[in-house]
Amino acid sequence: MSSQHATEMAAGDRFAFGENWSRFLAVLDAERIRRAEQSLCDSLHVTSLRGVRFLDIGSGSGLFSLAARRLGAIVHSFDYDPQSVACTAELKRRYFPDDPQWRVETGSVLDQDYLKTLGQWDLVYSWGVLHHTGQMMQALANVAERVGAGGRLFIAIYNDQGRPSRVWLHIKRTYNRLPPGLRWLVLWPAALRLWGPTMVRDLLAGKPFQTWRNYSAGSLRGMSPWRDVVDWVGGLPFEVATPERIFDFYREQGFQLQALRTCAGGHGCNEFVFRKAAG
């Protein structure tokens, strides 16, 4: 698994998501953990996950695995990126050392043999992950099979903006295939495109850089604005879908939509909570 990941990185076909998450651990604090717990509760309309079997597909930093475990869930976390696995394992070591009810592994959502060993779960969570696999539709199908009868699926998928999404894909490919020392040639113009209008609005309001300065405090995942820019510009593989496409796909798989939060047509993620038919 790690050798394949390294090959994709060397070819410029994959972004080093785990490097960003390792930086995140340095700023993780009690307030960010509390907000992650609250976001899970709000999205799922619950006050606890006690006894719920929670599968975190593409655990990244491990923050939401940690939040689920603190809410009482039995957690299994896995990620394809070795550094992301290391981040999740570090959070487990810090907060739940030697806990048999939280397991952390390396794995791929595209590896059906591996997924079959996991069985089915009450709640399958995969936020902002499946569009980074390079085979999004297969990944969407694979996660559906991990949800038990009557269970729930919580995913977030990049919004399809049409032509702007195709332009961003070109930018991301260019960024990853440049030598590291030249990536600023793509990164700085992209950062200006992403943040320029907000900077101008803050300046005209007499509050220069206010949104930039307060970004981390308001970001659920706690990343700095600059690290989020790097994550967005570099994020390969990259696929997108309209809300309708995701809804129709899972309806055909026997799921019912319970909650939807869109990014209002922008370049962010649309969030979906589905429930699988009871049987």
Legacy VTK file of the C-alpha trace (Angstrom):
# vtk DataFile Version 3.0
C-alpha trace
ASCII
DATASET POLYDATA
POINTS 279 float
0.000 0.000 0.000
2.654 2.542 1.005
4.778 1.732 -2.076
1.822 2.403 -4.379
1.136 5.658 -2.547
4.777 6.682 -2.945
4.684 5.861 -6.668
1.606 8.056 -7.158
3.282 10.871 -5.238
6.454 10.648 -7.325
4.434 10.729 -10.547
2.626 13.897 -9.468
-0.720 12.079 -9.384
-1.356 12.435 -5.651
-1.049 15.220 -3.098
0.593 14.714 0.312
-2.518 15.208 2.434
-0.847 13.616 5.441
1.798 16.355 5.597
-0.924 18.921 6.201
-2.525 16.809 8.902
0.756 16.350 10.742
0.982 20.146 11.045
-2.585 20.230 12.336
-1.738 18.087 15.372
0.505 20.872 16.652
-2.471 23.246 16.984
-5.163 20.777 18.059
-6.715 21.849 21.344
-9.700 21.076 23.556
-11.923 23.642 21.854
-11.371 22.156 18.375
-12.121 18.691 19.717
-15.294 19.980 21.384
-16.440 21.614 18.137
-15.787 18.402 16.185
-17.943 16.485 18.661
-20.695 19.089 18.397
-20.614 19.034 14.602
-21.130 15.264 14.584
-24.022 15.587 16.999
-25.591 18.412 15.005
-25.251 16.652 11.647
-26.620 13.370 12.955
-29.217 14.896 15.327
-27.913 12.957 18.315
-26.456 13.798 21.719
-24.328 10.659 22.036
-22.845 7.859 19.949
-22.618 5.427 22.850
-22.345 1.881 21.546
-22.543 2.942 17.877
-20.079 1.142 15.599
-18.341 3.965 13.688
-16.209 3.335 10.583
-14.025 6.327 9.627
-12.947 5.913 5.998
-10.020 8.216 5.228
-9.477 9.345 8.806
-6.971 12.099 7.938
-5.872 13.796 11.140
-8.011 11.441 13.209
-9.985 14.330 14.719
-13.413 12.919 13.904
-12.445 9.417 14.960
-11.409 10.973 18.261
-14.660 12.924 18.473
-16.713 9.799 17.789
-14.810 7.796 20.401
-15.283 10.550 22.997
-19.007 10.451 22.214
-19.018 6.751 23.062
-18.670 5.066 19.658
-16.692 1.933 18.895
-14.319 3.221 16.229
-12.339 1.756 13.350
-10.181 4.262 11.422
-8.249 3.699 8.239
-6.513 5.808 5.610
-4.523 5.257 2.426
-1.942 7.958 3.238
0.721 6.625 5.660
1.191 10.035 7.304
-2.545 10.332 7.887
-2.533 6.909 9.532
0.336 8.082 11.727
-1.629 11.213 12.703
-4.705 9.206 13.666
-2.566 6.753 15.620
-0.937 9.660 17.452
-4.323 11.031 18.536
-5.318 7.600 19.769
-2.042 7.395 21.713
-2.656 10.805 23.294
-6.267 10.381 24.286
-7.162 6.655 24.247
-3.932 4.638 24.656
-4.370 0.858 24.591
-8.103 1.241 24.004
-9.503 -1.906 22.303
-12.578 0.014 21.124
-10.590 2.223 18.744
-8.539 0.565 16.019
-6.323 2.398 13.486
-5.084 0.806 10.246
-3.707 1.484 6.797
-6.241 0.611 4.129
-7.842 1.681 0.870
-11.533 2.228 0.189
-10.836 0.776 -3.276
-9.521 -2.521 -1.841
-12.647 -4.662 -1.721
-10.863 -7.631 -0.144
-9.759 -5.413 2.742
-13.208 -3.852 3.104
-14.881 -7.257 3.352
-12.785 -8.027 6.427
-14.345 -5.027 8.187
-17.939 -6.212 8.011
-20.806 -3.743 8.281
-21.203 -0.753 10.583
-23.911 1.366 12.198
-22.371 4.610 10.957
-19.936 4.986 8.062
-18.205 8.375 7.942
-16.090 9.645 5.044
-15.828 13.428 4.905
-14.035 14.891 1.878
-12.286 11.634 0.993
-13.979 9.656 -1.768
-13.380 12.339 -4.408
-9.627 11.958 -3.768
-9.425 8.251 -4.631
-9.184 8.548 -8.411
-12.201 6.207 -8.698
-14.939 8.134 -6.953
-17.955 6.181 -8.213
-16.374 2.874 -7.232
-15.540 4.321 -3.824
-19.133 5.522 -3.400
-20.354 2.002 -4.145
-17.821 0.395 -1.827
-18.781 2.495 1.197
-22.456 1.669 0.667
-21.653 -2.008 1.230
-20.075 -1.235 4.614
-23.324 0.215 6.021
-25.440 -2.261 7.933
-29.211 -2.517 7.536
-30.796 0.569 9.076
-27.365 2.174 9.424
-26.262 5.612 8.309
-23.745 6.993 5.841
-22.240 10.469 6.329
-20.169 11.713 3.386
-18.987 15.000 1.871
-18.198 15.304 -1.845
-16.791 18.215 -3.857
-19.451 20.157 -5.700
-19.482 19.983 -9.511
-19.291 23.554 -10.813
-18.906 22.555 -14.441
-16.170 24.516 -16.212
-14.629 26.007 -13.014
-14.150 22.469 -11.666
-12.344 21.470 -14.878
-10.099 24.526 -14.569
-9.244 23.614 -10.978
-8.373 20.074 -12.044
-5.878 21.508 -14.552
-4.397 23.771 -11.853
-4.046 20.863 -9.424
-2.301 18.688 -11.997
0.085 21.488 -12.887
0.912 22.136 -9.225
1.684 18.495 -8.429
3.825 17.936 -11.510
6.022 20.965 -10.936
9.240 20.597 -8.908
8.538 21.663 -5.292
10.685 24.771 -5.716
8.494 26.037 -8.557
5.041 25.301 -7.153
4.704 28.872 -5.912
4.138 29.816 -9.569
0.743 28.108 -9.291
0.093 28.551 -5.584
0.306 32.331 -5.310
-2.021 33.176 -8.238
-4.492 30.566 -6.962
-4.331 32.006 -3.438
-5.047 35.446 -4.870
-8.055 34.054 -6.746
-9.371 32.296 -3.642
-8.777 35.043 -1.096
-8.626 38.258 -3.133
-12.360 39.122 -3.038
-12.558 38.467 0.716
-9.481 40.588 1.365
-10.996 43.458 -0.622
-14.309 43.218 1.261
-12.527 43.284 4.617
-10.449 46.260 3.526
-13.492 48.222 2.354
-15.214 47.430 5.651
-12.279 48.938 7.522
-11.251 45.529 8.913
-8.200 44.487 6.883
-7.299 40.779 7.092
-10.083 40.118 9.626
-11.359 36.959 7.902
-7.822 35.657 7.372
-6.860 36.236 11.017
-9.999 34.558 12.363
-10.123 31.707 9.876
-8.546 29.016 12.059
-10.841 29.734 14.991
-13.887 29.266 12.775
-12.594 26.281 10.818
-13.938 22.991 12.105
-10.822 21.154 11.013
-8.646 23.836 12.548
-6.306 24.387 9.623
-4.705 27.756 8.984
-6.007 29.601 5.911
-2.686 29.117 4.149
-2.598 25.359 4.782
-6.149 25.098 3.468
-5.114 26.967 0.317
-2.246 24.515 -0.201
-4.581 21.574 0.469
-7.126 22.842 -2.079
-4.645 23.792 -4.811
-2.665 20.564 -4.452
-5.521 18.153 -3.822
-5.188 15.272 -6.281
-6.866 13.010 -7.275
-9.850 15.324 -7.734
-13.394 14.465 -8.803
-16.706 16.260 -8.346
-20.436 15.550 -8.363
-23.662 17.498 -8.270
-25.924 16.929 -5.244
-28.447 15.305 -7.582
-25.910 12.780 -8.826
-25.061 11.655 -5.288
-28.720 11.553 -4.251
-29.745 9.494 -7.268
-26.826 7.095 -6.876
-27.615 6.223 -3.260
-31.369 6.111 -3.804
-30.714 3.313 -6.289
-28.608 1.596 -3.606
-31.550 1.567 -1.167
-30.628 4.646 0.870
-32.884 7.489 1.967
-31.535 11.026 2.285
-31.859 12.329 5.852
-29.867 15.563 5.688
-28.187 17.693 3.042
-25.957 20.730 3.445
-24.717 22.281 0.214
-21.881 24.717 -0.408
-24.298 27.060 -2.216
-22.864 26.268 -5.632
-19.267 27.040 -4.673
-16.119 24.952 -4.889
-16.468 23.317 -1.481
-18.142 20.110 -0.360
-21.784 19.110 -0.225
-22.570 17.042 2.897
-25.007 14.113 2.874
-26.437 11.907 5.599
-28.212 8.818 4.260
-29.957 5.981 6.030
-29.899 2.484 4.576
-33.128 0.521 4.334
-33.679 -1.735 7.341
-33.774 -4.849 5.225
LINES 1 280
279 0 1 2 3 4 5 6 7 8 9 10 11 12 13 14 15 16 17 18 19 20 21 22 23 24 25 26 27 28 29 30 31 32 33 34 35 36 37 38 39 40 41 42 43 44 45 46 47 48 49 50 51 52 53 54 55 56 57 58 59 60 61 62 63 64 65 66 67 68 69 70 71 72 73 74 75 76 77 78 79 80 81 82 83 84 85 86 87 88 89 90 91 92 93 94 95 96 97 98 99 100 101 102 103 104 105 106 107 108 109 110 111 112 113 114 115 116 117 118 119 120 121 122 123 124 125 126 127 128 129 130 131 132 133 134 135 136 137 138 139 140 141 142 143 144 145 146 147 148 149 150 151 152 153 154 155 156 157 158 159 160 161 162 163 164 165 166 167 168 169 170 171 172 173 174 175 176 177 178 179 180 181 182 183 184 185 186 187 188 189 190 191 192 193 194 195 196 197 198 199 200 201 202 203 204 205 206 207 208 209 210 211 212 213 214 215 216 217 218 219 220 221 222 223 224 225 226 227 228 229 230 231 232 233 234 235 236 237 238 239 240 241 242 243 244 245 246 247 248 249 250 251 252 253 254 255 256 257 258 259 260 261 262 263 264 265 266 267 268 269 270 271 272 273 274 275 276 277 278
